[in-house]
Amino acid sequence: MSDKAIILSVILAAVLCVAVPFIFRVCRYRRRMKTLIVPDGPSGEVTVGTVPTPEAEYLARYICLLRLPFAGNKHVKIRPSYHERIREITRVIGRGDVTITAYVDKVLKAHLDDNRETIERLFEEREAVASRQPKAEER
């Protein structure tokens, strides 16, 4: 065998060693995405006109994977009992594929979306009251 053939074989083997784990991850991810959103009906799709089960809605809203980069690394303190419960939810329901960070991010987003009008109204009211009060420097 010539030197070029040996080098080519080594390069191909290295590429194969790198590519195989990624191929397995993609297959696992696709399989997981099919099972994470629990569909209605035997075909594996949500049929139009049906009401999804509460379980399917929960999985679609909070557990389905969405890999978004987080701009910052902020730390927030939560109760140990909440942390333990969230860890169990992500481990069991998310099958270990959902991080605590991703789950908490989705829960907070849902809360902010669900309560948008109330939050905006309270914010405007409190901001108006704060702007009418004299500042400490002006007294």
Wavefront OBJ file of the C-alpha trace (Angstrom):
o trace
v 0.000 0.000 0.000
v 1.271 3.440 -0.832
v 1.746 6.203 1.701
v -1.153 8.192 0.230
v -3.530 5.247 0.623
v -2.491 4.750 4.241
v -2.959 8.446 5.053
v -6.332 8.441 3.308
v -7.393 5.360 5.297
v -6.374 6.988 8.589
v -8.263 10.186 7.737
v -11.385 8.243 6.739
v -11.221 6.214 9.955
v -10.909 9.397 12.009
v -13.855 11.015 10.230
v -15.894 7.858 10.752
v -15.042 7.802 14.465
v -16.231 11.385 14.790
v -19.333 11.026 12.597
v -20.825 7.834 14.073
v -21.640 9.298 17.526
v -23.305 12.294 15.895
v -25.394 10.046 13.664
v -26.552 8.087 16.713
v -27.386 11.321 18.545
v -29.464 12.564 15.616
v -31.363 9.269 15.432
v -31.970 9.315 19.182
v -33.098 12.938 19.049
v -35.564 12.240 16.229
v -36.963 9.234 18.076
v -37.261 11.266 21.265
v -39.030 14.131 19.503
v -41.609 11.685 18.192
v -42.326 10.420 21.698
v -42.032 13.664 23.678
v -45.108 15.290 22.199
v -47.681 12.666 22.981
v -50.052 12.788 20.041
v -53.673 11.779 19.841
v -54.464 8.933 17.531
v -52.539 5.861 16.419
v -50.896 7.539 13.425
v -48.552 9.528 15.641
v -49.964 12.906 14.673
v -52.336 15.274 16.378
v -55.532 15.220 14.355
v -57.298 18.458 13.517
v -60.397 19.125 15.569
v -59.399 17.009 18.546
v -58.706 18.376 21.974
v -55.232 17.386 23.119
v -55.004 15.715 26.498
v -53.640 17.735 29.416
v -50.609 15.452 29.382
v -49.911 16.190 25.711
v -50.304 19.917 26.276
v -47.903 19.807 29.237
v -45.299 17.871 27.282
v -45.567 20.200 24.309
v -45.417 23.354 26.420
v -42.753 22.540 28.999
v -40.877 19.345 28.209
v -40.260 19.363 24.443
v -36.677 20.211 23.727
v -35.736 23.639 22.577
v -32.037 24.193 22.667
v -31.593 27.930 22.891
v -28.329 29.478 23.954
v -28.642 31.552 27.083
v -27.089 34.988 26.841
v -25.938 35.081 30.431
v -25.218 32.805 33.291
v -27.353 34.232 36.085
v -27.879 32.409 39.344
v -31.227 32.356 41.099
v -31.897 30.855 44.495
v -34.863 28.522 44.801
v -36.113 26.374 47.619
v -34.406 22.991 47.885
v -37.776 21.240 47.750
v -38.580 23.002 44.445
v -35.181 22.100 43.038
v -35.655 18.459 43.978
v -39.135 18.381 42.422
v -37.959 20.061 39.205
v -35.015 17.678 39.014
v -37.375 14.705 39.303
v -39.717 16.151 36.657
v -36.898 16.670 34.184
v -35.402 13.265 34.934
v -38.606 11.214 34.729
v -40.951 13.092 32.407
v -38.175 14.597 30.308
v -36.344 11.266 30.340
v -33.163 13.030 31.384
v -32.987 14.932 28.090
v -34.388 18.200 29.444
v -32.194 20.332 31.651
v -33.450 22.112 34.736
v -32.455 25.398 33.090
v -34.539 24.677 29.982
v -37.535 23.595 32.069
v -37.427 26.657 34.343
v -36.978 28.888 31.286
v -40.121 27.445 29.667
v -42.149 27.700 32.890
v -41.154 31.355 33.346
v -41.900 32.137 29.693
v -45.345 30.535 30.018
v -46.043 32.511 33.200
v -45.006 35.795 31.591
v -47.045 35.038 28.451
v -50.146 33.976 30.407
v -50.073 37.036 32.655
v -48.807 39.636 30.178
v -51.768 42.031 30.432
v -51.859 41.973 34.228
v -48.110 42.474 34.518
v -48.144 45.365 32.041
v -51.115 47.021 33.774
v -49.490 46.731 37.222
v -46.189 47.954 35.852
v -47.800 51.033 34.298
v -49.764 51.793 37.487
v -46.722 51.477 39.750
v -44.516 53.392 37.357
v -47.054 56.253 37.221
v -47.235 56.387 41.033
v -43.443 56.335 41.318
v -43.063 59.149 38.793
v -45.493 61.383 40.747
v -43.615 60.971 44.025
v -40.839 63.502 44.605
v -37.375 62.079 44.469
v -35.159 62.153 47.550
v -32.856 64.719 45.902
v -35.718 67.156 45.199
v -36.927 67.334 48.826
l 1 2 3 4 5 6 7 8 9 10 11 12 13 14 15 16 17 18 19 20 21 22 23 24 25 26 27 28 29 30 31 32 33 34 35 36 37 38 39 40 41 42 43 44 45 46 47 48 49 50 51 52 53 54 55 56 57 58 59 60 61 62 63 64 65 66 67 68 69 70 71 72 73 74 75 76 77 78 79 80 81 82 83 84 85 86 87 88 89 90 91 92 93 94 95 96 97 98 99 100 101 102 103 104 105 106 107 108 109 110 111 112 113 114 115 116 117 118 119 120 121 122 123 124 125 126 127 128 129 130 131 132 133 134 135 136 137 138 139
